[in-house]
Amino acid sequence: THRCIVLREADERYGTWHLQQNGQTASVKVSGPMSTNDGETALLWALDGHGILQRSQWDVAPLLASGQLQQVLPGWQLPGADIYLLHATQSELSARIRALSEFLLAWFGRSENPAGA
């Protein structure tokens, strides 16, 4: 067994990880000696060697690439996550907001950067 770093997020049941493989979803109850409601704190604990955690691929990709973190259960993925871009209502978006929106759509739409992986 592994020591899990438990992250409490939004309305999720405490200590439940949802994983997908080949179209099937598994919900796994995890526990560990450390828990937080702050993702950055959980990530720092993992980097310090206190256990494993569940984070989105796009959040930890540089740390995986540099070898600071190692992927566990490589055949499994996280369910997709929703990302929203909110802006003030205007009939015409500013060039900066339009550029940011287009960039984010392109970035999160790339297959090597799945938002929920």
Backbone torsions as a table, in degrees:
resi	resn	phi	psi	omega
1	THR	NA	155.9	178.9
2	HIS	-110.4	150.9	170.9
3	ARG	-79.9	119.4	-178.3
4	CYS	-98.4	141.8	171.9
5	ILE	-93.9	115.9	-172.9
6	VAL	-93.3	124.6	-179.3
7	LEU	-111.0	122.8	178.6
8	ARG	-91.5	115.6	-179.3
9	GLU	-127.2	129.4	172.6
10	ALA	46.2	-126.8	-174.9
11	ASP	-96.4	7.8	-178.7
12	GLU	-65.4	145.3	174.3
13	ARG	-64.5	137.5	-176.4
14	TYR	-61.6	128.1	174.4
15	GLY	73.7	22.3	177.7
16	THR	-112.5	122.6	176.3
17	TRP	-104.1	134.4	177.7
18	HIS	-107.1	125.8	-176.9
19	LEU	-129.1	150.1	179.0
20	GLN	-126.6	143.2	175.6
21	GLN	-151.9	127.2	178.6
22	ASN	51.0	42.4	177.3
23	GLY	79.5	-1.8	179.4
24	GLN	-103.1	143.3	178.6
25	THR	-110.8	135.4	175.4
26	ALA	-122.1	135.9	174.3
27	SER	-108.7	123.7	-174.3
28	VAL	-121.4	127.6	176.1
29	LYS	-82.7	124.1	-179.5
30	VAL	-120.1	159.1	176.0
31	SER	-146.2	163.6	179.3
32	GLY	-172.7	172.0	-175.6
33	PRO	-76.8	-10.4	-175.9
34	MET	-130.9	137.1	176.1
35	SER	-144.2	153.1	-178.5
36	THR	-155.8	165.8	172.0
37	ASN	-109.8	14.5	-178.8
38	ASP	-119.3	117.3	-177.4
39	GLY	-61.9	-37.3	179.5
40	GLU	-65.9	-39.4	177.4
41	THR	-63.3	-45.5	178.6
42	ALA	-59.5	-42.0	179.7
43	LEU	-64.1	-42.5	177.6
44	LEU	-62.3	-39.2	177.5
45	TRP	-63.0	-41.1	178.2
46	ALA	-64.3	-42.8	178.7
47	LEU	-63.1	-29.6	177.8
48	ASP	-83.8	0.6	175.2
49	GLY	85.9	20.4	-177.4
50	HIS	-84.1	-7.2	179.1
51	GLY	155.3	-171.4	179.3
52	ILE	-104.4	155.2	179.8
53	LEU	-140.1	166.4	178.7
54	GLN	-109.7	116.9	178.9
55	ARG	-140.1	157.6	178.4
56	SER	-67.5	145.7	179.0
57	GLN	-55.2	-44.2	-177.1
58	TRP	-65.7	-22.7	-179.6
59	ASP	-79.7	-33.5	-174.2
60	VAL	-114.7	4.6	-176.8
61	ALA	-52.0	-46.4	179.1
62	PRO	-62.8	-34.4	-179.9
63	LEU	-72.5	-33.4	174.4
64	LEU	-69.1	-43.5	-178.8
65	ALA	-63.7	-35.9	-178.7
66	SER	-82.7	-9.8	-178.7
67	GLY	86.5	2.9	178.8
68	GLN	-68.7	-30.8	173.9
69	LEU	-123.7	154.7	177.9
70	GLN	-122.7	134.8	179.8
71	GLN	-72.5	136.3	175.6
72	VAL	-112.2	142.7	-178.1
73	LEU	58.2	59.7	-175.6
74	PRO	-62.8	-19.4	179.0
75	GLY	-81.5	-4.5	-176.6
76	TRP	-109.8	152.4	178.7
77	GLN	-130.2	162.4	172.5
78	LEU	-85.1	152.1	173.3
79	PRO	-61.6	156.9	179.1
80	GLY	-59.1	150.2	179.2
81	ALA	-119.9	142.2	177.8
82	ASP	-85.3	138.6	175.6
83	ILE	-128.2	132.4	-177.4
84	TYR	-119.9	141.9	171.6
85	LEU	-111.9	115.5	-178.5
86	LEU	-108.2	140.5	177.2
87	HIS	-147.9	162.0	179.4
88	ALA	-64.1	146.4	179.6
89	THR	-70.6	123.1	176.7
90	GLN	-146.1	151.0	178.1
91	SER	-70.1	-29.7	-179.9
92	GLU	-129.1	122.4	177.8
93	LEU	-73.9	147.0	175.7
94	SER	-67.9	160.1	-179.9
95	ALA	-61.5	-37.1	-179.2
96	ARG	-66.8	-43.6	179.7
97	ILE	-66.6	-41.5	179.2
98	ARG	-62.7	-43.8	179.8
99	ALA	-63.9	-42.8	178.2
100	LEU	-62.8	-44.5	179.3
101	SER	-59.5	-46.0	179.6
102	GLU	-64.5	-40.3	178.6
103	PHE	-62.4	-47.8	-178.6
104	LEU	-64.4	-40.1	177.0
105	LEU	-61.5	-42.6	179.4
106	ALA	-67.8	-44.1	-177.0
107	TRP	-63.7	-51.9	-176.2
108	PHE	-78.0	-11.3	176.8
109	GLY	-86.9	-10.9	-179.7
110	ARG	-71.4	138.1	-175.9
111	SER	-65.4	-28.3	-179.4
112	GLU	-83.7	-2.2	176.9
113	ASN	-126.2	56.3	-178.9
114	PRO	-66.2	132.6	-175.9
115	ALA	-62.5	-31.9	-175.7
116	GLY	-101.7	6.6	-177.2
117	ALA	-88.1	NA	NA
